[in-house]
Every structure is written in C-alpha cells, then in structure tokens.
C-alpha cells in the first residue's frame, strides 16, 4: 500500500463512500541516509554495542529502504558504511523514481540489500543495471517470497533472521579478514533482538488464537507468527492487497464485525492515506475494540529497528490482555 507523510490530514470520513485507501503522489528525490556506527548505543538500549575497531577498510553498502537499513548498519558496525536510499516516511517505496545519484550509489557499492518481492522494484532494476557484479541480498529471494505476495517482510521474524544471516555471510565473504568482527556483530544483534523475540513468545503463548483485523496487510506476517487469526473481511482484505477501493459492502462488512465484537484487536497503519481506514478506526473505537497503531516504515526519531518493533509489540500485547 502507498504511504503518506504522517502529518498529512485525512479527508473527512463519509461512511460507505468508496474512496481510495492510498494515493500515490510524486516525491522529491531522497538524500540517502548514511548510518554511522562509530557512536552506537549500548546493547541494553536496543541497539548493537560498538565492537572493537574494524581490521579492514569499511565496506560500502547500499540499502534500498530503512526497514532494513538499521539492521544492516548494526551488522556492519565500523566495518561498513551503510547508505539507505529511502529513509523517510513521506516517500512511497513502490513508486519511487531513483535519481542519477542513486544509480551512482549502487555503482559504488560492494554490497546491495533490497527488500524485493515487488516492494522496491526500482532498487532491483538498479542492482541489475548499475551493480551487475555486486552481491545482492534480496529479502524476498532469501525468504522465497514470490512477486506479488505480501512484501512487508521486515514484519516476519523468520525473515529478519534470514536476512541478517545473509548479510553477515556476504560481508564476511567480501572481507574475510573481518570474519570474527562480523561474527561478533551478528551475535550482538541476536542479543539486541532478545527482547523482541521474548515479546513474540510471550504474546503467542498468552494470545494465540485471538483474532485481529487490519486496515492494511503490512502487519500480517507478524500476526501470523503470533498465532493470531485474521478476521479482516475477505472483500476488504482483497481490495487492500490489490491496492484498490473496497466496495461499500466491504466497508459495511468490516464495521459490522467490529460492532459485533467478532474481532479482538484492530491493527491500524498510521501511514495509510485516505478516509476509509479512518472510518474503520472510528467504527472500532465506537465498538470498544482496541486499536493498535503500526507503521510501514521506521518512524522519525526511533533509534533502532528493535526499538520500533518492541514498542509496537508491547502495545499489541496490552491490547490483547497480555500481562508484561
């Protein structure tokens, strides 16, 4: 689904009026974010602690989107200079048009990391044309995710592990002299992800089998990992997955199941554009169904992938009645 600036005002909600769930707009070229690992916070704050000085020259790594950029930066530490092309919640990765400067980044990279699965097709094309001899970690391929399937792979705990392992393997292959360094960074990331994994386990143990509905498919992988049952009405769910307008009947079905308390929690993507998601949120609130806000991209001011995910999991657990 397309995403919009968090500050964008939603159109006034008109129940049963088929307005677009998400509108794609034109966006200025992004200035790639350079992740510096020289002042990384201690592992206890949710990020990987700084390791010993790098024994080799840092590897230039380009990452397409910030959902993976933070993790790659933690894995590379001082042995990688990581540049993330899209590190803003105001840019739609689906429709982004790369600039010549972006192509130059890919040309100069020794490792490229993309989401794949149709999410950042522009990055796949740049990798094929501007980085032909450069190793590419494609999250979609690492996880055998077909084009057109749900591309929000950073919400899949198994995908997070698989991508982290693949990035570490490629960095080690590029700089064997830094093998121990990269091994230690991967181990440190495992430690930093412990609270995330503990939250997943606790919520699954306490709430598996409970139901959810979502205004968008962004959170589905994590919900599946938690054992939650997706009760989003099929018509609405299909429209959301296809980035099309749900019908008035689809919206009516959604509001009916909310009013009938058939859903334990509503997952609401705060970056979705359009009035329809707001209508669904309002219906949930009126029915007393807890609403949990999630985002598609890393919110401004959040210090790490782990911090982002942990906060959302805690909110979800509380909404499902899990005691922390």
C-alpha positions in Angstrom: 0.0 0.0 0.0 1.1 3.5 -0.5 2.2 5.6 2.4 1.9 9.3 3.1 3.5 11.8 5.4 2.4 11.3 9.0 1.4 14.9 9.1 -1.0 14.6 6.1 -4.6 15.4 7.0 -7.0 12.6 6.1 -10.1 13.5 4.2 -13.4 13.7 6.1 -14.8 10.3 6.7 -18.0 9.5 4.8 -19.3 6.1 5.7 -19.8 3.7 2.8 -18.2 6.1 0.2 -15.6 4.2 -1.9 -12.5 6.5 -1.5 -9.0 5.3 -2.2 -7.3 3.5 0.6 -4.0 5.0 -0.6 -2.9 7.6 -3.1 0.5 7.7 -4.7 2.0 11.0 -5.2 5.2 12.4 -6.7 8.0 12.8 -4.2 11.3 14.7 -4.4 14.5 12.6 -4.6 15.7 11.5 -1.2 19.1 12.3 0.2 20.4 8.8 1.2 20.9 8.4 4.9 24.4 7.4 6.0 24.4 5.2 9.0 27.4 5.8 11.1 28.4 3.0 13.6 31.0 5.0 15.5 28.7 6.1 18.3 26.3 3.2 18.6 24.4 3.0 21.9 25.0 0.0 24.3 23.1 -3.2 23.6 20.8 -2.6 26.6 19.2 0.3 24.8 18.0 -2.0 22.0 20.9 -1.5 19.6 24.1 -3.4 18.9 27.0 -2.3 21.1 30.1 -0.9 19.4 32.7 -3.6 18.8 36.5 -3.4 18.5 37.9 -1.3 15.7 37.4 -2.7 12.3 40.5 -4.5 11.0 39.8 -3.6 7.3 38.5 -0.7 5.3 34.8 -0.3 5.7 32.6 -2.0 3.1 30.3 0.4 1.1 26.8 -1.0 1.4 23.7 0.4 -0.2 20.2 -0.5 1.2 17.0 0.4 -0.6 14.7 1.1 2.4 15.2 2.0 6.1 13.3 -1.0 7.4 16.4 -3.0 6.6 19.0 -0.1 6.7 19.1 0.0 10.5 19.7 -3.8 10.8 22.4 -3.7 8.1 24.1 -0.9 9.9 24.2 -2.8 13.1 25.6 -5.9 11.4 28.3 -4.0 9.6 29.3 -1.9 12.6 32.5 0.0 12.0 33.4 -2.3 9.1 30.6 -0.9 6.9 29.5 2.4 5.6 25.8 1.9 5.0 23.7 4.3 2.9 20.0 3.9 2.8 18.3 5.4 -0.2 14.8 5.8 1.3 14.8 6.7 4.9 11.7 8.8 5.1 8.1 8.1 5.9 7.0 10.6 3.3 8.1 8.5 0.3 6.3 5.6 -1.2 8.8 2.9 -2.0 6.5 1.3 -4.6 6.6 4.3 -6.9 9.9 5.9 -6.1 11.8 7.1 -9.1 15.6 6.9 -8.4 17.9 9.8 -9.3 21.3 9.6 -11.1 22.8 10.0 -7.7 21.0 6.8 -6.5 22.4 4.9 -9.5 25.9 6.2 -8.6 25.5 4.8 -5.1 24.7 1.4 -6.5 27.6 1.5 -8.9 30.0 2.3 -6.0 28.6 -0.3 -3.6 30.3 -3.6 -2.7 27.1 -4.9 -1.3 23.4 -4.1 -2.1 20.5 -5.0 0.2 16.9 -4.7 -1.1 13.5 -5.9 0.1 12.4 -7.4 -3.2 9.0 -9.1 -3.7 7.9 -6.2 -5.8 8.2 -3.7 -2.9 11.2 -1.7 -4.3 11.3 -2.7 -7.9 13.4 0.4 -8.7 16.1 -1.0 -6.5 16.0 -4.4 -8.1 16.5 -2.7 -11.5 19.3 -0.5 -10.3 21.0 -3.6 -8.8 20.7 -5.3 -12.2 21.9 -2.4 -14.3 24.3 -0.3 -12.0 25.7 -3.1 -9.8 25.9 -6.0 -12.1 28.9 -7.6 -10.4 27.9 -6.7 -6.9 26.4 -9.3 -4.5 22.8 -8.5 -3.7 20.8 -9.7 -0.6 17.2 -9.7 -1.7 14.9 -10.3 1.3 12.2 -11.7 -1.0 14.6 -14.3 -2.5 16.2 -15.1 0.8 12.7 -16.0 2.1 11.4 -17.5 -1.2 8.7 -14.8 -1.4 7.0 -14.6 -4.8 6.5 -11.4 -6.7 3.0 -10.1 -5.8 2.9 -11.7 -2.4 2.9 -9.7 0.8 6.2 -7.8 0.5 6.3 -6.4 4.1 9.0 -8.9 5.1 10.5 -7.0 7.9 7.4 -7.9 9.9 8.3 -11.6 9.6 10.6 -12.7 12.4 12.0 -15.5 10.3 12.8 -13.1 7.5 14.6 -10.8 9.9 16.8 -13.7 11.0 17.4 -14.9 7.4 18.3 -11.5 6.1 20.7 -10.9 9.0 22.4 -14.2 8.3 22.6 -13.5 4.6 24.1 -10.0 5.1 26.7 -11.3 7.6 27.7 -14.1 5.1 28.1 -11.6 2.3 30.1 -9.2 4.4 32.4 -12.0 5.6 32.9 -13.2 2.0 33.8 -9.7 0.9 36.3 -9.1 3.8 37.4 -12.5 5.2 39.9 -10.7 7.5 37.0 -9.2 9.3 35.2 -12.6 9.7 35.5 -12.5 13.5 34.3 -8.9 13.6 31.2 -9.7 11.6 30.5 -12.8 13.6 30.6 -10.8 16.8 28.3 -8.1 15.3 25.8 -10.9 14.3 26.0 -12.3 17.8 25.5 -8.8 19.3 22.4 -8.3 17.1 21.0 -11.6 18.4 21.4 -10.2 21.9 19.8 -6.9 21.0 16.9 -8.8 19.5 16.3 -10.9 22.6 13.6 -8.5 24.0 11.8 -8.6 20.6 11.9 -12.4 20.5 10.8 -12.7 24.1 7.8 -10.4 23.4 6.9 -12.6 20.4 7.0 -15.7 22.6 5.1 -14.2 25.5 2.3 -12.8 23.2 2.0 -16.0 21.3 1.8 -18.0 24.5 -0.9 -15.8 26.0 -2.9 -14.7 23.0 -2.5 -17.3 20.2 -5.9 -18.0 18.7 -7.2 -14.5 19.3 -8.4 -12.5 16.4 -7.4 -9.4 14.6 -8.4 -7.3 11.6 -6.3 -4.8 9.8 -6.7 -1.7 7.6 -3.8 -3.0 5.6 -1.7 -6.2 5.1 1.5 -4.6 6.5 1.4 -6.4 9.8 0.2 -9.8 8.7 3.5 -11.7 8.9 4.0 -10.8 12.5 0.3 -11.5 13.3 0.7 -15.0 11.8 3.9 -15.6 13.8 2.0 -14.7 16.9 -0.8 -17.2 16.1 -3.4 -14.6 15.7 -6.4 -15.3 13.4 -7.1 -12.8 10.6 -10.8 -11.9 10.6 -10.5 -8.9 8.2 -13.5 -9.3 5.9 -12.3 -11.0 2.7 -13.6 -8.4 0.3 -11.8 -5.6 2.2 -8.7 -7.7 2.6 -8.6 -8.4 -1.1 -9.0 -4.8 -2.0 -6.2 -3.8 0.4 -3.8 -6.4 -1.0 -4.6 -5.3 -4.6 -4.4 -1.5 -3.7 -7.9 -0.9 -5.0 -11.0 0.6 -3.4 -13.1 -1.6 -1.1 -16.7 -1.6 -2.1 -19.4 -0.1 0.2 -20.4 -3.6 1.0 -16.8 -4.5 2.1 -16.7 -1.5 4.4 -20.2 -2.3 5.8 -19.0 -5.9 6.5 -15.9 -4.5 8.3 -18.0 -2.2 10.5 -20.5 -5.0 11.2 -17.9 -7.4 12.6 -16.4 -4.7 14.7 -19.8 -3.7 16.1 -20.5 -7.4 16.8 -17.2 -7.7 18.8 -16.0 -10.5 16.5 -12.5 -9.1 16.4 -10.2 -8.8 19.4 -8.0 -6.0 18.1 -7.7 -3.7 15.1 -4.3 -3.2 13.5 -4.1 0.3 12.1 -1.3 1.5 9.8 -1.0 5.2 10.6 0.8 5.9 7.3 -2.1 4.8 5.1 -3.6 7.6 3.1 -7.4 8.1 2.6 -10.6 8.3 4.6 -11.6 4.7 4.6 -9.1 3.5 7.2 -10.2 6.3 9.4 -13.8 5.2 9.1 -12.7 1.7 10.2 -10.7 3.1 13.1 -13.7 5.2 14.2 -16.0 2.1 14.0 -13.6 0.1 16.2 -13.4 2.8 18.8 -17.2 3.1 18.9 -17.4 -0.6 19.4 -14.8 -0.6 22.1 -12.4 -2.7 20.1 -8.7 -1.9 20.9 -6.8 -0.2 18.2 -3.0 -0.8 17.8 -1.1 1.7 15.7 1.7 0.3 13.5 3.8 1.9 10.7 5.2 0.7 7.5 8.5 2.5 7.8 10.7 3.4 10.8 9.1 6.4 12.4 11.2 9.6 12.8 13.2 9.7 16.0 13.2 6.0 16.6 16.7 4.8 17.4 16.7 1.3 16.0 14.7 -1.5 14.3 14.4 -3.2 17.7 13.1 -0.2 19.5 10.5 0.3 16.8 9.3 -3.3 16.8 9.4 -3.7 20.6 7.1 -0.7 21.2 4.5 -2.0 18.8 4.6 -5.5 20.2 4.1 -4.1 23.8 1.1 -2.1 22.6 -0.3 -5.1 20.8 0.2 -7.4 23.9 -1.5 -4.9 26.2 -4.5 -4.6 23.7 -4.8 -8.4 23.8 -4.7 -8.5 27.6 -1.2 -9.9 27.9 0.5 -9.1 31.3 4.1 -7.9 31.0 
